[in-house]
Amino acid sequence: MLETNTLGGAPVLIAGGGIGGMAMALTLHQIGVPCVVYEAVPDLQPLGVGINLQPNAVRELYDLGLDAPVLDRIGIQAREWALVGRNGREIYAEPRGLAAGYRWPQYSVHRGELQMLLYRTVLERLGPDAVRLGHRVTGYHQRDGGVTALIETRAGQRLEVQGALLVAADGLHSAVRAQMHPQQPPIHWGGAIMWRGTTPGVPIRSGASFVGLGSLKHRVVCYPISKPDPATGLATINWIAEITVDNSQGWTQGRTEGNWNRRVDIDEFIGHFEGWDYGWIDVPAMLRGARQVFEYPMIDRDPVPSWVDGRVALLGDAAHVMYPVGSNGASQAIVDARVLGAALQVEGVGPAALRRYDDKLCADISALVLRNRGAGPFGLLGLVDERCGGVFDDIDQVIPAAEREAFMARYKAAAGFAIETLNAAPPTVRV
C-alpha cells in the first residue's frame, strides 16, 4: 500500500509536459498521488515526426487504459524491422510486436499526436488545473520534508512552488539536471547529421515495416505512421536520411542557444541520395515528396552517476537523452514513469522511492545510452561494411544468420524488451 505522504498531500511537481512528464502525471493519478505539471510552452502543439513505441512501453500505456482502440487512432502496429544493404539486398529482417510473439504490439506513431493524446488524458482525469502552461522550472531548493521548485512564467513572474517531490522531465536542456550536475560535459555530437520529414506514399514490404537502408554512415530509415487512405492508398511515411561527417569543429549549422535543428531545403542534401532507386523504393522521390524537412545533429549526453538528488529525480531525456537508433527514447521515458510510480507504491512519497528508482534504472540505461552511441541495432550495417565493404550477393556468407540473430537479441535484452522476459514480467504498477 502507498504510505501516507509526509507533507499531508502536497503534490509531486513535474517539470515538463512531454511524453515522459505526461506519463508520470497519469501514473501518479493512477496510484493516488496528487501532482501538477509545469510546461514552458504557452500552447502545446503536435510537433515532431515519427517515433516507434516498443512493446515494453506499449504494455505500460495499456495498463494506463490507453489500449489498442486508443493507440490505433494515432498510429499503426508495426509488423517488421528490416535492414537492407546499399545494393538493395536484405541483410536482416524480423517480425515485430504481436507478429514476433510479444503480448503487446509495437506502434509507429507521430510523436506530437502521442503527446497530445497523453495531454488530453491528463486533463480529463486530473482536471484542467493539472497542467500549467507557460511555466518553466528553472531550478530547485531542498528543504526538510519537501522541495521548492523555482519557476519563471511567460509573463516574467518568478514563483516558488512547494511540493513533496520534483520530477524533472524537462528534456535535453534540463535546468534541473544542470543544477544537479553542474560539471556535466556539453552535449555530445558524434558527427551524424539527420534530415527528417514525412511524405505520402505506398507502404512497402509488409505494409507496416521499419526499414533501414544503406550503410552505417550513410543511410535512410522509413516507416509508415498512418494507415493508408482508402481513396488513394497512400499512408504518411516517416523518413530519416543520415550521413556521418567530421565532427572536429562541432555542430555550427544554423545553431542558436537551445536550438539544435533548422528547416532546410531538400536541395541542400538530396545529392547524398541520388540514384537510390531500387524499384520497390525510390528514395529521392520519397525525400522530394516532403512538404517540409528539418535538419538535426544526432546528439546525446554523457551519462551521469545518479538521476536523483534528495527529493528531486530526472526522467526521460533529462536523465538519458540518447541517439535515436533503437526506437527507445520515448519508450524509455514511459517506462521511467512507471518504474518511479512502482517505487512510490513500495517506499512512499519520499527520497527512498527516488533512490529505489535510481538503483533500478540509472546504471542499465546509462549503458544503453553508450550502446546507442555505438550504433545500437544499426551496428549490423557496420559489420557488413567491415567484412565486405557493403557489397555482397549472399549475406549468410558475410554474417551467418545465427550471428545476426544473436546481435539483435543482445540489443533487445539491453533495451528491456526481450520477448520472453517481457511477456513473463508482472505489471510494473500494481492497481
LINMO-V210453 format. One line per field, one symbol per residue. phi: phi as a letter, one per 20 degrees, with the letter a starting at -180 (. if undefined). burial: b if it has 16 or more other C-alpha atoms within 10 Angstrom, else e. Layout:
phi->???
burial->???
This chain:
phi->.fffffemogffedeodeffffffffffffendfbcdddffebfcfeocfcddfgfefgffgfendeggefffdacefdbcbdcffenefebbbfcmgfeoffcfdddcegfffgfffffffffedofefcdfmcdfdrbcebgmabdeecdefenfddcdebfbcdeddmgegffffffcfefffgdceoedddcacbfaegdlfnbdecdcpcfdbbcdbafcbfffgedmedeeeccdbcdcfdfemecfmecgmcdbbfcegffcggfcfneddnfbdfgffffeffbccdceecbcgfdfbeccmeccebmffebgcgeddlcffgffffgfffffffffedneaffffffffffdgffffffgffffenlffggffffgfebmndbdcfffecggfffffgfffffffencfgffffeffgfdec
burial->eeeebeeeebbbbbbbbbbbbbbbbbbbbbbebbbbbbbbbeebeeeebbbbbbbbbbbbbebbebebeebbebbbbbbbbbbbbbebbbbbbeebbebeebbbbbbbbbbbbbbbbbbebbeeebeeebbbbbbbbbbbebeeebbbbbbbbeeeeeeeebbbbbbbbbbbebbbbeebeeeeeeebbbbbbbbbbbbbbbbbeebbbbbbbbbbbbbbbbbbbbbbeeeeebbbbbbbbbbbeeeeeebeeeeeeeebbeeeebeebbeebeebeeeebebbebbbbbeebbbbbbbbbbbbebbbbbbbbbbbbbbbbbbbbbbbbbbbbbbbbbbbbbbbbebbbbbbbbbbbbeebbeebbebbbbbbebbbbbbbbbbbeeeebbbeebeebbeeeebeeebbebbeebbbbbeebbeeeebbee
